[in-house]
């Protein structure tokens, strides 16, 4: 196993931060605090998409990936399901 570098730590921190933002959006929508929340400009959104979909399903919300023209970023929309 190769030693971790500062780059590895920075990447992990960014992944954790983006996942935390989407988790908080999931909780907000699941608690009916908002019908829909978009977390925009995620640079590593594709890497966390499957995990956020599982979390969303567990909380009863829908996760939608919004792909733009910048392939380096993705927005993730969290939507309430049903009334």
MARTI-145754 format. One record per residue: x, y, z of N, C-alpha, C in turn. Coordinates in steps of 0.2 Angstrom, whole numbers, padded with zeros to 4 digits, always signed. Example, Ala and Ser with C-alpha at 12.3 -4.5 7.8 and 13.67 -1.06 7.14 Angstrom:
residues 2
+0066-0028+0039+0062-0022+0039+0066-0016+0039+0064-0011+0035+0068-0005+0036+0064+0000+0039
//
This chain:
residues 83
+0004-0006+0000+0000+0000+0000+0004+0006+0000+0003+0011-0004+0007+0017-0005+0005+0022+0001+0009+0026+0003+0007+0031+0008+0003+0036+0006-0002+0039+0010-0006+0044+0008-0003+0050+0007-0005+0054+0003-0002+0061+0001-0006+0066+0003-0004+0072+0004-0009+0078+0005-0014+0078+0000-0013+0077-0006-0018+0077-0012-0023+0072-0010-0021+0066-0008-0026+0061-0006-0031+0063+0000-0028+0067+0005-0032+0069+0010-0036+0075+0008-0034+0079+0003-0038+0085+0001-0044+0082-0003-0043+0077-0007-0048+0074-0011-0053+0070-0007-0051+0067-0001-0056+0064+0003-0060+0069+0007-0057+0075+0009-0060+0080+0012-0066+0083+0008-0064+0084+0001-0069+0087-0004-0075+0082-0005-0073+0075-0005-0078+0070-0006-0083+0070+0000-0080+0070+0006-0084+0070+0012-0088+0077+0013-0085+0082+0011-0089+0089+0011-0095+0089+0006-0094+0086+0000-0099+0086-0005-0105+0081-0002-0103+0076+0000-0108+0071+0003-0112+0073+0009-0108+0077+0013-0112+0080+0019-0117+0085+0016-0115+0089+0011-0120+0094+0009-0126+0091+0006-0125+0085+0002-0131+0082-0001-0135+0078+0005-0132+0075+0010-0135+0072+0016-0140+0077+0019-0137+0083+0020-0141+0088+0023-0147+0090+0019-0146+0091+0013-0152+0092+0008-0157+0086+0009-0155+0080+0009-0159+0075+0010-0163+0075+0016-0160+0077+0021-0163+0077+0028-0168+0083+0028-0167+0089+0024-0171+0094+0024-0178+0092+0020-0177+0089+0014-0182+0087+0010-0186+0082+0014-0183+0077+0017-0187+0071+0020-0191+0074+0026-0188+0079+0029-0192+0082+0035-0198+0087+0033-0199+0087+0026-0203+0092+0023-0202+0099+0024-0196+0101+0026-0194+0108+0027-0193+0111+0020-0193+0107+0014-0193+0110+0008-0195+0105+0003-0199+0106-0002-0201+0101-0007-0195+0099-0012-0190+0103-0012-0185+0101-0017-0179+0106-0015-0173+0103-0016-0166+0106-0015-0161+0104-0020-0158+0109-0023-0153+0107-0028-0146+0109-0025-0141+0105-0024-0135+0106-0022-0131+0106-0029-0128+0112-0030-0126+0114-0037-0118+0114-0037-0115+0113-0043-0108+0114-0044-0104+0109-0040-0106+0102-0039-0102+0097-0036-0097+0095-0041-0091+0095-0039-0085+0093-0043-0084+0086-0043-0086+0083-0038-0086+0075-0037-0092+0072-0036-0097+0075-0039-0104+0073-0038-0105+0066-0041-0102+0064-0047-0103+0058-0050-0100+0052-0045-0095+0054-0041-0092+0049-0037-0097+0047-0031-0101+0052-0029-0105+0051-0023-0112+0049-0025-0114+0049-0032-0121+0049-0034-0124+0042-0032-0121+0036-0032-0124+0030-0030-0125+0030-0022-0121+0033-0018-0122+0033-0011-0127+0038-0009-0128+0043-0013-0133+0048-0011-0140+0045-0014-0140+0041-0019-0147+0038-0021-0149+0033-0016-0144+0029-0013-0146+0025-0007-0148+0028-0001-0145+0034+0001-0147+0038+0006-0154+0041+0005-0155+0043-0001-0162+0046-0003-0167+0041-0002-0166+0035-0005-0171+0030-0005-0173+0028+0003-0167+0028+0007-0169+0026+0014-0173+0031+0017-0172+0038+0015-0176+0043+0018-0183+0045+0014-0184+0041+0009-0190+0042+0005-0190+0048+0001-0184+0050-0002-0184+0056-0007-0181+0053-0013-0181+0057-0018-0179+0055-0025-0172+0060-0026-0167+0056-0029-0161+0060-0031-0160+0060-0038-0159+0066-0041-0159+0067-0048-0152+0070-0050-0149+0067-0054-0142+0071-0056-0144+0075-0062-0141+0081-0062-0143+0086-0067-0136+0088-0070-0135+0085-0076-0129+0086-0080-0129+0092-0084-0124+0096-0083-0123+0102-0087-0118+0101-0093-0117+0107-0096-0112+0107-0101-0105+0106-0099-0103+0107-0092-0097+0107-0089-0096+0099-0087-0093+0095-0090-0092+0088-0088-0089+0087-0081-0086+0092-0079-0082+0092-0073-0086+0093-0067-0093+0095-0068-0097+0096-0062-0104+0093-0063-0108+0092-0058-0114+0089-0058-0118+0092-0053-0125+0094-0054-0129+0096-0048-0133+0090-0046-0135+0090-0040-0139+0085-0037-0145+0088-0034-0151+0086-0037-0157+0088-0035-0160+0083-0030-0163+0085-0024-0166+0081-0020-0174+0083-0020-0178+0078-0022-0185+0080-0022-0189+0075-0018-0195+0078-0015-0200+0075-0011-0203+0070-0016-0205+0064-0013-0209+0060-0017-0216+0060-0013-0221+0061-0018-0228+0061-0015-0230+0068-0011-0236+0068-0008-0238+0074-0005-0234+0076+0001
//
